[in-house]
Amino acid sequence: MRQAFKDLLGLVYTPTCAHCGAPLVGEQTGLCVACQLDLPTTGFAPLVSNPAELRLAGRIPFVAGSSFLHFSQDNPTQHLVHHIKYRGHRQLAVSLGRLMGHDLACSHRFDDVDLLLPVPLHRWKLLQRRYNQSLLLCNGIAEVLGLPINHRTLVRTRFSLSQTHLSRIERIANMQGIFAVRRPEELSGKHVLVVDDVLTTGATLEACCLALQEVADIRISFATLALAGYL
Ligand SMILES: [Zn+2]
């Protein structure tokens, strides 16, 4: 019955690639194979002191960090990020999360991660957007790495202004003290991977990690979909 419904749906709705619009075939979701191969990947995952890590170096103690894609005005990443944040393209976010998972799996630096922590949205933002794109990325990563996701312990306690038009200093000030950890015992002794969409100044990850510092014996790594230049 379910397959019959899918077949019927397929007659009237053919899923298309979120970037180029080509029809998707078989089990493909989000992006077609050609667009996946064309992604501006960074290759950072296995590299110590890669540019994503350098952006946060000296600000927070972390085990390892990586960004999967380069983000710039003239590459596909900006288009993809816009789709997953503002156009409701949830399946694309999960697909990109899977690609992030495969990328992380190629590096042994993330082998002993115990759980995934999506950067939380404030509940008002969640009501407005209806989903947290970082949680969807985690869903994709979790499928590949077989890790649990904890999305209730790290919480956003205060609404922050949109970061888009703020300077680096303003972004950092805007993010001070906006995260908190509920039930820290759930994270105690764990190696957590904090997951976010775009690493720009690092103010969001820094604020998350400062809150996580309250947890006993925690080790923190981070992974973002993309690394942007300072805007
Ligand atoms: Zn495509």
Boltz pocket constraint, residues with backbone or C-beta under 6 A from the ligand:
constraints:
  - pocket:
      binder: B
      contacts: [[A, 17], [A, 18], [A, 19], [A, 20], [A, 21], [A, 22], [A, 31], [A, 32], [A, 33], [A, 34], [A, 35], [A, 36]]
      max_distance: 6.0
